[in-house]
Structure formats: C-alpha cells, structure tokens
C-alpha cells in the first residue's frame, strides 16, 4: 500500500490548528487508499539547519536529520497542514523542508491551509514556491479553511462542512492517482 505522510507545520504552544491536522489525518485513514503516517513538527523538533553539509549531499551527521530523512523517504505522497503567519508558512515548516533535498523529489504533495479571511492561501502560495525548489509535484488544488476556528467544536474536534470534505476528498484522490503513476514509472 502507498504511504501518505501528513506533516503538521505549527509548533506554537497554543496552536489552534491541531484539530485541522487531526481532521486531515482521520479523513485520510478513512479513505483507505494510503497507509497514513503523521509528523507533528513540534515533536519532530528539528533545530535550525545544523548539518555541516548541504542537504543535497545527504551526508547527514545528526540523528534527528537521519530520522527525518527516513520519515520523508518512506512516503509516496505528502500533505502539508499549515497555518498562515504574516502571509507565510511557519518557520518550522520551512526549516523542515530545507533540512532535506532529494527526499522530496518526485513526490506528489498536497496542501491544506487554515487561517483568517484568506484561509491560508497566501501561505500556500509561498510554500509552493519553496517546494518547487526541491523538485516535487505539488498539486495545483489545495484545501483552504477560512476562519477555521468556527469549525472547531467545544470538544476540540473540527466539524468540516461539505465544501471542506469535498476538497479534501479530491486532494487525497489526486494524490493517490499521482503516487500510483510515480510508482509505476520507477
């Protein structure tokens, strides 16, 4: 079975988007088309680019880099769940991408964003630019969730509306289709 890695990009102490990430995780598991893995960058806890060599060399000296490389390498497709901070993805997410190079290459990637009025779309656009530098296949469609707090119930669970559900289903379906094509051409 193909492996999907869901990466949650916020590391703030009171990060409001964890219910968004859990929703994506549960929907991906229920779809049944991927073996789903989850990486919370707060627990991955990568320091700021501390490897002596450029990541393209893959001469990793740190255990955290080796573990992160194995996690990303194991995935056939990736979904980033990202907030928008000042029109940009969080520094921890940018750092996690820049820690590696070849591990991202050729992977289909989808983005689920959340925020205020834009639903994180500005963050998504900046993330696409960064991802283009590591040679993957970022899907053109994304799932933006505007004013995401309104969908989080008192129990801390996100209650998605139909457009959100339809958008995520379409994103997961396209990621699977692309991952199958990549696998067939390896």
C-alpha positions in Angstrom: 0.0 0.0 0.0 1.2 3.5 -0.8 2.3 5.6 2.2 1.0 9.1 2.8 2.9 11.4 5.2 0.8 14.2 6.8 3.0 17.0 8.2 1.6 19.5 10.7 3.6 22.6 10.4 2.7 24.7 13.5 4.9 24.4 16.6 3.4 27.3 18.7 2.5 26.4 22.3 -1.2 27.3 21.7 -1.5 26.2 18.1 -5.1 26.3 17.1 -4.8 24.2 14.0 -4.2 20.8 15.6 -7.9 19.9 15.1 -7.4 20.7 11.4 -4.4 18.3 11.2 -6.3 15.6 13.1 -9.3 16.0 10.7 -7.0 15.6 7.7 -5.4 12.5 9.4 -8.7 10.9 10.1 -10.2 11.6 6.7 -7.0 10.1 5.1 -7.2 7.0 7.2 -10.9 6.6 6.5 -10.3 6.9 2.7 -8.3 3.7 2.9 -6.2 4.4 -0.1 -2.9 5.0 1.8 -1.1 3.7 4.8 -1.1 7.0 6.7 1.8 8.4 8.7 1.7 11.6 10.8 4.6 14.0 11.6 3.9 16.8 14.1 6.9 19.2 13.7 6.6 20.2 17.3 7.5 16.6 18.3 9.9 16.1 15.4 11.7 19.1 16.9 14.3 19.9 14.3 16.8 22.6 15.2 17.6 25.3 12.7 19.6 23.8 9.9 22.5 22.4 11.9 24.0 20.0 9.3 27.5 20.9 8.1 26.9 19.8 4.5 24.3 20.9 2.0 21.3 18.5 2.2 21.7 17.6 -1.5 24.9 15.7 -0.4 22.9 13.6 2.0 25.9 13.4 4.3 23.9 13.6 7.5 25.7 13.7 10.8 22.8 14.3 13.2 20.4 11.6 14.4 17.4 14.0 14.0 18.3 14.6 10.4 18.7 10.9 9.7 15.3 10.2 11.3 13.6 13.0 9.4 15.2 11.8 6.1 13.9 8.2 6.8 10.4 9.6 7.5 10.2 11.6 4.4 11.9 9.0 2.2 9.3 6.4 3.3 6.4 8.5 2.0 5.0 8.1 -1.5 3.0 11.3 -1.1 2.8 14.2 1.4 0.1 16.6 2.7 1.3 19.7 4.5 -1.2 21.2 7.0 -0.1 24.7 7.5 -1.3 27.9 9.1 -0.5 31.4 7.7 1.8 33.6 9.7 2.3 37.0 8.2 1.3 35.7 4.7 3.9 32.9 5.0 4.1 29.3 6.3 5.7 28.9 9.8 9.4 29.0 10.1 9.4 25.4 11.5 7.8 24.1 8.3 10.2 26.0 6.0 13.1 24.6 8.1 11.7 21.0 7.9 11.6 21.3 4.1 15.0 22.9 3.8 16.6 20.2 6.1 16.4 17.8 3.1 16.6 18.0 -0.6 16.5 14.7 -2.6 13.9 13.1 -0.2 11.2 15.5 -1.5 12.0 14.9 -5.2 9.3 13.3 -7.3 6.7 13.1 -4.6 3.1 14.3 -5.1 2.4 17.0 -2.5 -0.9 18.5 -1.4 -1.5 21.4 0.9 -4.3 22.1 3.5 -4.1 25.6 4.9 -6.0 27.4 7.6 -6.2 31.0 8.8 -8.4 34.0 8.8 -10.0 35.6 5.7 -7.6 34.0 3.2 -7.8 30.5 4.7 -4.0 30.4 4.5 -3.9 30.8 0.7 -1.0 33.3 0.9 0.9 30.8 3.0 0.1 28.1 0.4 1.5 30.2 -2.4 4.7 30.9 -0.6 5.0 27.2 0.3 4.5 26.2 -3.4 7.5 28.5 -4.3 9.7 26.8 -1.8 8.5 23.3 -2.8 9.3 24.0 -6.4 13.0 24.2 -5.5 13.0 20.7 -4.1 11.7 19.1 -7.3 8.4 17.6 -6.4 4.9 17.6 -7.9 2.8 20.0 -5.8 -0.9 19.7 -6.7 -2.4 22.9 -8.1 -5.5 22.5 -6.0 -5.4 23.0 -2.2 -7.9 23.0 0.7 -8.0 26.4 2.3 -10.0 26.8 5.5 -11.0 30.4 6.2 -11.9 31.4 9.7 -11.1 27.9 10.8 -12.0 28.5 14.5 -15.7 28.5 13.7 -15.5 24.8 12.7 -13.8 23.6 16.0 -16.4 22.4 18.5 -16.1 22.7 22.2 -14.5 19.3 22.4 -11.7 20.5 20.2 -12.7 18.4 17.1 -13.1 20.1 13.7 -16.5 19.7 12.2 -15.9 20.1 8.5 -18.5 21.5 6.1 -19.3 19.9 2.8 -17.0 22.0 0.7 -14.1 21.2 3.0 -14.9 17.5 2.9 -15.2 17.5 -0.9 -12.0 19.5 -1.3 -10.0 17.1 0.9 -11.5 14.1 -0.8 -10.5 15.5 -4.2 -7.0 16.3 -2.9 -6.5 12.8 -1.5 -7.9 11.2 -4.6 -5.5 13.2 -6.8 -2.5 12.5 -4.5 -3.2 8.8 -4.8 -3.6 8.9 -8.6 -0.3 10.7 -8.9 1.5 8.5 -6.4 0.4 5.4 -8.4 1.7 6.9 -11.6 5.1 7.7 -9.9 5.3 4.2 -8.5 4.5 2.7 -12.0 7.3 4.8 -13.6 10.1 3.9 -11.1 
